[in-house]
């Protein structure tokens, strides 16, 4: 495990321990966060903990062409069940993600400092949000980092207040990103929910090759 200081750097992600933990410390400035994502590293820590930086092996990813849409979701899409917008209310989306109850997890890793840092990235054009509405109510959404030059989207978190809302927004985003030539969606860690949508685990080394291959 490496200790970061005020200098802008990260160790080689291949040096992470078996759990994927690479480094501790540093800060949440835009420059450091972008450097992290560009090198396959992301922050993940709880309130009261030091900043923890991760690069797990295996890495959960979704190739847009492998997106799986269930029959029930196809019906909802056909019915235009929800209205989806992009980058219209980033703050509400990330705040709702912070408040989303998660099984086996107390509190949230999306601290107030994290919210401020990603709002800054959004203002700089690097972080994007997806808003899902039922009539005029925000019922789901997600946000992440869009590495346009690398054609990779790094998903961070999603929330739902109505059944299938976040999944609906995620599908719409993947379809939109596919049109823009995105080659890979970084989902970071394995979940059954992401696997049901077609995401899979690949070796960290393979993921890093995608990051470095423009």
C-alpha positions as CSV (number, residue, x, y, z in Angstrom):
1,X,0.0,0.0,0.0
2,X,1.4,3.4,-1.0
3,X,1.0,6.7,0.9
4,X,0.2,9.7,-1.3
5,X,1.3,13.2,-0.5
6,X,0.6,16.6,-2.1
7,X,2.4,15.6,-5.3
8,X,0.2,14.5,-8.2
9,X,1.1,10.9,-8.8
10,X,-0.1,7.3,-8.4
11,X,1.8,4.0,-8.2
12,X,1.4,1.5,-10.9
13,X,-2.1,0.0,-10.5
14,X,-0.6,-3.5,-10.9
15,X,0.9,-3.0,-7.4
16,X,-2.4,-3.1,-5.6
17,X,-2.9,-5.7,-3.0
18,X,-5.0,-8.8,-3.4
19,X,-8.2,-6.8,-2.4
20,X,-7.4,-4.1,-5.0
21,X,-6.3,-1.5,-2.5
22,X,-3.4,0.5,-4.0
23,X,-2.9,3.8,-2.1
24,X,-4.0,5.9,0.8
25,X,-4.1,9.7,1.1
26,X,-3.8,12.5,-1.4
27,X,-6.8,14.6,-2.2
28,X,-9.9,14.9,-4.3
29,X,-8.8,17.6,-6.7
30,X,-9.9,17.4,-10.3
31,X,-6.4,16.7,-11.5
32,X,-5.9,13.8,-9.1
33,X,-9.3,12.3,-9.8
34,X,-8.8,12.5,-13.6
35,X,-5.3,11.0,-13.3
36,X,-6.8,8.1,-11.2
37,X,-9.5,7.3,-13.7
38,X,-7.1,7.5,-16.7
39,X,-5.0,4.9,-14.9
40,X,-7.7,2.5,-13.9
41,X,-7.9,3.7,-10.3
42,X,-10.9,5.0,-8.3
43,X,-11.5,6.4,-4.8
44,X,-13.7,4.4,-2.4
45,X,-13.9,5.1,1.4
46,X,-16.3,5.7,4.2
47,X,-16.9,8.8,6.3
48,X,-14.1,9.2,8.8
49,X,-11.6,7.0,6.8
50,X,-8.6,8.3,5.0
51,X,-8.8,8.5,1.2
52,X,-8.5,5.0,-0.2
53,X,-7.6,4.3,-3.9
54,X,-8.5,1.0,-5.6
55,X,-7.6,-0.9,-8.7
56,X,-9.1,-4.4,-8.4
57,X,-8.3,-7.5,-10.3
58,X,-10.7,-8.7,-11.6
59,X,-12.5,-5.6,-13.1
60,X,-16.2,-5.6,-13.9
61,X,-16.9,-4.1,-17.3
62,X,-19.7,-3.9,-19.9
63,X,-19.0,-4.0,-23.6
64,X,-21.9,-2.0,-25.2
65,X,-22.5,-4.7,-27.8
66,X,-23.1,-7.2,-24.9
67,X,-25.8,-5.2,-23.2
68,X,-28.6,-7.6,-22.2
69,X,-32.1,-6.2,-22.2
70,X,-34.7,-8.5,-20.6
71,X,-38.2,-9.0,-22.2
72,X,-39.8,-7.0,-19.4
73,X,-37.3,-4.1,-19.9
74,X,-37.9,-4.2,-23.7
75,X,-41.6,-3.7,-23.0
76,X,-40.9,-0.7,-20.7
77,X,-38.6,0.9,-23.3
78,X,-41.2,0.3,-26.0
79,X,-43.8,2.0,-23.8
80,X,-41.4,4.9,-23.1
81,X,-42.2,4.2,-19.4
82,X,-39.8,6.9,-18.2
83,X,-38.3,10.1,-19.4
84,X,-34.5,10.3,-19.5
85,X,-32.3,13.4,-19.6
86,X,-28.6,14.0,-19.4
87,X,-26.7,16.5,-17.2
88,X,-29.8,18.4,-16.2
89,X,-29.6,17.8,-12.4
90,X,-26.2,16.3,-11.5
91,X,-26.4,17.5,-7.9
92,X,-29.8,15.8,-7.2
93,X,-28.5,12.6,-8.8
94,X,-25.3,12.3,-6.8
95,X,-27.1,13.3,-3.6
96,X,-29.8,10.7,-4.2
97,X,-27.0,8.1,-4.8
98,X,-25.5,9.0,-1.4
99,X,-28.8,8.5,0.3
100,X,-29.7,5.2,-1.5
101,X,-29.9,2.3,1.1
102,X,-27.5,-0.6,0.1
103,X,-27.7,-4.1,1.4
104,X,-24.9,-5.0,3.8
105,X,-23.6,-1.4,3.8
106,X,-24.0,1.2,6.6
107,X,-23.7,4.8,5.7
108,X,-22.3,5.9,2.4
109,X,-18.9,6.3,0.7
110,X,-20.3,9.4,-1.2
111,X,-19.3,11.9,1.4
112,X,-19.9,15.6,1.3
113,X,-16.3,16.1,0.1
114,X,-16.9,13.5,-2.7
115,X,-20.1,15.3,-3.8
116,X,-18.2,18.6,-4.0
117,X,-15.3,17.0,-5.9
118,X,-17.6,15.4,-8.5
119,X,-19.7,18.5,-8.8
120,X,-16.5,20.2,-9.8
121,X,-15.7,17.5,-12.3
122,X,-19.2,17.9,-13.7
123,X,-18.7,21.7,-14.1
124,X,-15.4,20.9,-15.9
125,X,-17.3,18.6,-18.3
126,X,-15.8,15.3,-17.1
127,X,-18.6,13.9,-14.9
128,X,-22.0,13.2,-16.4
129,X,-25.4,12.4,-14.9
130,X,-28.5,10.5,-16.2
131,X,-31.8,11.6,-14.8
132,X,-34.9,9.3,-15.0
133,X,-38.3,10.9,-14.5
134,X,-41.8,9.5,-14.0
135,X,-43.9,12.5,-15.0
136,X,-42.2,15.3,-13.1
137,X,-40.6,13.2,-10.3
138,X,-37.0,12.2,-10.3
139,X,-37.2,8.4,-9.7
140,X,-33.8,7.1,-10.7
141,X,-30.4,8.0,-12.1
142,X,-26.7,7.5,-12.2
143,X,-23.4,9.4,-12.7
144,X,-19.9,8.7,-13.7
145,X,-16.7,9.9,-15.4
146,X,-16.6,10.1,-19.2
147,X,-13.1,9.7,-20.6
148,X,-14.0,10.8,-24.1
149,X,-10.5,10.6,-25.5
150,X,-10.2,7.0,-24.3
151,X,-13.8,6.2,-25.3
152,X,-14.5,4.8,-21.9
153,X,-17.2,5.6,-19.4
154,X,-16.5,5.0,-15.7
155,X,-19.8,4.4,-13.9
156,X,-19.8,5.5,-10.2
157,X,-23.2,5.0,-8.6
158,X,-26.9,4.8,-9.3
159,X,-30.1,5.1,-7.4
160,X,-33.8,4.2,-7.8
161,X,-37.0,5.2,-6.2
162,X,-39.2,3.3,-8.5
163,X,-38.9,-0.3,-9.8
164,X,-36.6,-0.5,-12.9
165,X,-35.9,3.2,-13.0
166,X,-32.1,3.1,-12.6
167,X,-31.9,0.1,-15.0
168,X,-33.9,2.0,-17.6
169,X,-31.6,4.9,-17.3
170,X,-28.5,2.7,-17.5
171,X,-29.7,1.0,-20.7
172,X,-30.5,4.3,-22.3
173,X,-27.0,5.6,-21.4
174,X,-25.3,2.5,-22.8
175,X,-27.2,2.8,-26.0
176,X,-26.3,6.5,-26.3
177,X,-22.6,5.9,-25.5
178,X,-22.5,3.1,-28.1
179,X,-23.6,5.6,-30.7
180,X,-20.7,7.9,-29.7
181,X,-18.2,5.1,-30.1
182,X,-17.6,4.2,-26.5
183,X,-15.9,0.8,-26.4
184,X,-16.3,-0.1,-22.7
185,X,-18.3,0.8,-19.6
186,X,-16.2,0.4,-16.4
187,X,-18.5,-0.9,-13.7
188,X,-15.6,-1.4,-11.2
189,X,-16.9,-4.2,-8.9
190,X,-19.0,-7.3,-9.5
191,X,-22.7,-7.1,-8.6
192,X,-25.5,-9.5,-9.7
193,X,-27.5,-6.5,-11.0
194,X,-24.7,-5.5,-13.4
195,X,-24.1,-9.1,-14.4
196,X,-27.8,-9.4,-15.4
197,X,-27.3,-6.5,-17.8
198,X,-24.4,-8.2,-19.5
199,X,-21.4,-6.9,-17.5
200,X,-18.5,-9.3,-17.0
201,X,-15.2,-9.5,-15.2
202,X,-11.9,-9.2,-17.0
203,X,-8.4,-9.2,-15.7
204,X,-7.0,-5.8,-14.6
205,X,-4.2,-6.1,-17.2
206,X,-6.8,-6.4,-20.0
207,X,-8.7,-3.5,-18.6
208,X,-5.6,-1.3,-18.5
209,X,-4.9,-2.2,-22.1
210,X,-8.3,-0.9,-23.1
211,X,-7.5,2.3,-21.2
212,X,-4.2,2.8,-22.9
213,X,-5.4,1.8,-26.4
214,X,-7.0,4.9,-27.9
